[in-house]
Amino acid sequence: MASNTSVLSIVGGATFALLVTVSLVLAYTYLTTLFKYELDVRKHPDHGSKIQVAQHPPLVPYAIPGLGSTISFSNQNIGVFWRWLRTQAERYQQDAFSIMLSGTRTHFIFSEAGISAAFRSRQLSRARLDQQLGTNVLGMSKADSLKAFPYDIDEKEKSTTARIHSEHLLTPNAVNSLTSKFMEVFLQRLDSDRSLDKGVEIDLYDWLWQNIFRSSTTALCGAKLLEMHPDFDKDYQTWEDGMLGMLFGTPRLFASESYAARDSAVSKLEKWLEAGYASSTGNQEDLDWEPNFGAKVVRKRHAFYKQQGLSVHAQAGFDLIFLAGILSNATPATGWLLLHILSPTSDPKFHPTIMNELRSCQRPDGSVDISVLTRLPLLNSAFHEILRLYVDLLVVRQVDSSVAIGHHYVKQGEQVMAPSWMTHRNPAFFADPEVFDPERFLKRDEETGKLGYSATGLGGKYFPFGGGHYMCPGRTFAKQEVLGSVAVLLLNFDIEFVEFAKRDGKQPVGIDKDATGFPGLKKGYAGNQVVGIEGDMRVRIKRKNHIR
């Protein structure tokens, strides 16, 4: 008995000693980083001076060596970390901070000049992050990830994804062809839904997500993918929700559902690729769209995959992230825009004014003139306001060689991040930044008096599609997809608000004068781009007439 007591005492003593040691290490780490932080924040440069010495942004204090501020940065309540950082910026008059993020010093730069300088810098790139995305998020081998995202490639001799996107995704002919196909499929889906003839109650965003997902996927990848795998959307949605967690290295043990969905989605894409390659006739190269592989840009990407010697497994992962680049932003952006237009909490003049604009772009046969649609002042201003308010984009670059980014000095091996949430909601850049103002981007021509809209000239204040060499190549199609979807629904259907509801539609929360029922921000890691919608709007939707 005495022997057992002695052993327990030894174990207890060792545990206590370990706890004391850990506590001392944590306290020492926090106090030393806090002391250095307090010194550095008081040495901020005089922004009015012409002579400035570039300095490392102050490092936010932390307690856990190696892990640094990873836990606080990973807070999935959207905006919490950025609001805290904003208070620090205002308190110490700083326009950049650093944190230790999983062992890497990471600089958040949120001044207009600093962000613009980061976009221009040739010493910053993202190849390493892309390769990490390849292995963690897409399930590629390290060898395939290096081939898919090479550090350098001879653009004169070989094809690159940047050149493919420039020629087959950004040119007017290419994007208009893609938009036309999307609109065709979207209209076919709506036309085939007979429940819309007499009218039906739906949860608007959930219903919208399904229709846009299937229409976009068909326009991009052809009809065969969803014919072969009609449940592909379920894998995709689960994978998309966990994508950033996987990118940050969340172990499979803690995100088993996300990893399983990724593996299933990639497996289905592999089968689709193999079937498409087997049935390819070789005479479809110049078609704008064909059922096996869809749009020309996708087929050109497949040629790039083969050029790089990617396995079919890696090709499937690469197609998955390309699809996400289009869907992950356009779909929630459409949802947010429709929610604000239809909400009884919005300005009463907003909806009827939008309707008047939309009627001006409707042709005699009922179709929508996209070229007119993309110039409507209030609709386009509201679209940009949606991006300003709901985009949580992190432009991430690795520092390839030490350089000054404006008056910020960053070292080789570190990371630079430009957070849109900090700039898009900066009261110095935008008045009442937390408020949705659909007229924010309206401009009146001084000479003609004509009302228009503009998001140009904002530099590092507003960058919903990123910036520099890596700006989102699907931005033009995404905009036309969003505006086209909104136009088709509002012009062809009577949509009546019923109530705000939780996302699954089973627990309606009603409406009150404080608009507390309006859908909120879906939880997620920082950098989710267009933030997901938490909640929904129950509406009654009825076809005005048969869609042609």
HELIX and SHEET records of a PDB file:
HELIX    1   1 ALA A    2  VAL A   41  1                                  40    
HELIX    2   2 THR A   70  PHE A   73  1                                   4    
HELIX    3   3 VAL A   80  TYR A   92  1                                  13    
HELIX    4   4 GLU A  112  ARG A  120  1                                   9    
HELIX    5   5 ALA A  127  ASN A  136  1                                  10    
HELIX    6   6 LYS A  142  ALA A  148  1                                   7    
HELIX    7   7 THR A  161  HIS A  168  1                                   8    
HELIX    8   8 PRO A  172  SER A  192  1                                  21    
HELIX    9   9 SER A  195  LYS A  198  1                                   4    
HELIX   10  10 LEU A  204  CYS A  221  1                                  18    
HELIX   11  11 LYS A  224  MET A  228  1                                   5    
HELIX   12  12 PHE A  232  LEU A  247  1                                  16    
HELIX   13  13 ARG A  252  PHE A  254  5                                   3    
HELIX   14  14 SER A  256  SER A  279  1                                  24    
HELIX   15  15 LYS A  296  GLN A  307  1                                  12    
HELIX   16  16 VAL A  312  LEU A  342  1                                  31    
HELIX   17  17 PHE A  350  ARG A  359  1                                  10    
HELIX   18  18 ILE A  370  LEU A  373  1                                   4    
HELIX   19  19 PRO A  377  TYR A  390  1                                  14    
HELIX   20  20 SER A  420  HIS A  424  1                                   5    
HELIX   21  21 GLY A  459  LYS A  461  5                                   3    
HELIX   22  22 GLY A  468  TYR A  470  5                                   3    
HELIX   23  23 ARG A  475  ASN A  492  1                                  18    
SHEET    1   A 5 ALA A  96  LEU A 101  0                                        
SHEET    2   A 5 THR A 104  ILE A 109 -1                                        
SHEET    3   A 5 GLN A 415  PRO A 419  1                                        
SHEET    4   A 5 LEU A 394  VAL A 399 -1                                        
SHEET    5   A 5 LEU A 124  SER A 125 -1                                        
SHEET    1   B 3 VAL A 200  ASP A 203  0                                        
SHEET    2   B 3 ASP A 536  ARG A 543 -1                                        
SHEET    3   B 3 PHE A 493  ALA A 501 -1                                        
SHEET    1   C 2 TRP A 289  GLU A 290  0                                        
SHEET    2   C 2 GLY A 294  ALA A 295 -1                                        
SHEET    1   D 2 VAL A 391  ASP A 392  0                                        
SHEET    2   D 2 GLN A 529  VAL A 530 -1                                        
SHEET    1   E 2 VAL A 403  ILE A 405  0                                        
SHEET    2   E 2 HIS A 408  VAL A 410 -1                                        
SHEET    1   F 2 LEU A 442  ARG A 444  0                                        
SHEET    2   F 2 LEU A 451  TYR A 453 -1                                        
SHEET    1   G 2 GLY A 520  LEU A 521  0                                        
SHEET    2   G 2 ILE A 533  GLU A 534 -1                                        
END                                                                             
